[in-house]
Amino acid sequence: MTSVPTAVHDEQHEQARHEPPITMVGPDFPFPYDDFLAHPAGLGAVPPTEHGTEVAVIGGGLSGIVAAYELMRMGLRPVVYEADRIGGRLRTVGFDGCDPELTAELGAMRFPPSSTAFQHYVDLVGLRTEPFPNPLAPVTPSTVIDLKGVSHYATTLDDLPDVYRQVMDAWNACLEEGADFSRMQRALRERDVPAIRAIWSDLVEKLDNQTFYGFLCASPAFASFRHREIFGQVGFGTGGWDTDFPNSILEILRVVYTGADDEHRGIVGGSQQLPLRLWEREPDKLVHWPRGTSLRSLHEGRHRPAVTGLHRTAGDRITVTDATGDIRTYRAAVFTAQSWMLLSKIACDDSLFPIDHWTAIERTHYMASSKLFVPVDRPFWRDTDPRTGRDLMSMTLTDRMTRGTYLLENGPDRPAAICLSYTWSDDSLKWLPLSAHERMEVMLASLGEIYPGVDIRRHVIGNPVTVSWENEPYFMGAFKANLPGHYRYQRRLFTHFMQDALPAGRRGLFLAGDDISWTAGWAEGAVQTALNAVWGVMHHLGGTTDPLNPGPGDAYDEIAPVRLPED
């Protein structure tokens, strides 16, 4: 529900504040990545004879840059290939002709505090965060929920009709009855690995074939279609979730268990600063490389271009061809781009992966997503409407074309930005044929029905900027979202960093990225799988972790994801 973080009742949420924090450690692979990163022993070491060994890192998004940064710290020489710009779906853009401090987040724009491994790097490079103006969040001046032509203005849940609290209570009951919610959250807070694994093992076996919508329908609490419809259009935490209804309920449980939908924060100045600062950063503690070395300096200021070919060659090597025709061969490589790139944009041979992994790549289901931002002269929405005494405009959730509208401030009377529309899947595809200006016109008309006396256009000071991730040639989708029955495929991709059981000719190439993780769409998954790949490369080259700080591969046998039967 929009106003009740992590889908708990108000009194439960207050009690939770005095308990250990919820983090994205689990439920599938409850490895403490945050503790691993914070340990003074470091992430491990390779033999001195391997110092300076080149490792290809394909993809310059967050996962690729984190992997490259940590491989460099170990004394290896990462070679980063990127088709477009450093950052991937951490994409911060400006508005032509406007204040350069006024930006739009076309990709990730809000991050939960439970993303503790991600936060490690945010802190490392000295970035600041601030609360994000989600629906009914404390930092959000007001929220309007507009369904079926009827608008409700609210600053708290109590301002909404009672049916919204009924929907919230139904969701809470649904989670308790169907997913052992409180017990799982307690286990996650306490990092009680046996309890996490026991609860989740039962649920994976029971729910892998269930959709999000089917899970709701199976609950007596959601017997009312009206309640299910409102829940789909208004959602919980960040807005409507009906576009997720066809997806596996396991995907949704991972979000709510770990508080990924709760208390979001944005990065001041834009999220793309994180990978860019890691690219530039000169670590204090480096193995092999002289002080002052950075990823940028190792690349003489510029990453390698797009990868066009990826093959296995004699001696268990991985050969990379880039867009310039340059061909280089490596003993190890990390692939962090969207996995569908291996099916279309990159010429590959079947020997790159075992056939079951190719099947998993082909079955990966990506969500579409679109955004459109406009710059405005000031946060005019805080003006008081003389007719109603309310804010002139509010953060808006609606069943109209815009779906979610977010108001983004930079201080009183300073230029600001409006995310006129943030949509997913079918709602996103509706925008696909339209230009940025055409999209803006439709959105302004839609919002004009909700705010008939507000002239939004009068405040616009520059051209709109937009993205449809499904139409981006190096992405073809925003993020992975498993369908029912996809758990086995996701397990194959996530566990690919454990390669000792593979034939020698199938080792050395490691998958990473948020679509490889269990928490796709969240930067935490990108970081966690990058660290898995770093461990995999280190192990492949004969390295080890310090016994005081075992890595994800060292702990694997104790915490390996549930294996479902395949016969």
Secondary structure, DSSP 8 states (H G I E B T S, - for coil): -TTSGGG--HHHHHHHTTS----S--SSS---HHHHHH-TT-S-B--GGGTT-EEEEE--BHHHHHHHHHHHHTT-EEEEE-SS-TBTT--EEE-TTS-TT-EEESS---B-TT-HHHHHHHHHTT--EEE---TT-TT-S-EEEEETTEEEEESSGGGS-HHHHHHHHHHHHHHHHHH-HHHHHHHHHHT-HHHHHHHHHHHHHHHTT-BHHHHHHTSGGG--HHHHHHHHHH-SSSS--GGGTTSBHHHHHHHHHTTTTSS-EEETT-TTHHHHHHHH---SS-SSS-TT--HHHHTTT--B--EEEEEEETTTEEEEEETT--EEEES-EEE-S-GGGGGTTSEE-GGGS-HHHHHHHHH--EE-EEEEEEEESS-GGGSB-TTTSSBSS-EEEESSTT-EEEEE-SSTTS-EEEEEEEEEHHHHHTTTTS-HHHHHHHHHHHHHHHSTT--GGGGB-S--EEEEGGG-TTTSSSEE---TT-HHHHHHHHGGG--TTS-GGG-SEEE-STTTSSSTTSHHHHHHHHHHHHHHHHHHTT-B--TTS--TTTTHHHH--------
